[in-house]
Amino acid sequence: MGRTGTAGPTSRDQRPWLTGVPAAELAATTFPKLVVTGGGTPGFEDVADALAEQLSAKRVLFDGSPQRYSASGSRSTLNSWLT
């Protein structure tokens, strides 16, 4: 059963390399990775979680902002990651 109680796999059951993202190639690079989502779509959150794990990436969730991010909180988060 999927995570939502329905039959069938959820996106968490899928591996990142099945999403079309070259996860193995990205994981082999030495630059830092950041996976950011807005919390609006559970399937995207599951894929982002799996990608962050596969890539050893920092995972950031700007909760409540599925299409836009709040400049106040996200700017400081992103700036701290970049420096």
Secondary structure, 3 states (H helix, E strand, C coil): CCCCCCCCCCHHHCCHHHCCCCHHHHHCCCCCCEEEECCCCHHHHHHHHHHHHHHCCEEEECCCCCCCCCHHHHHHHHHHHHC
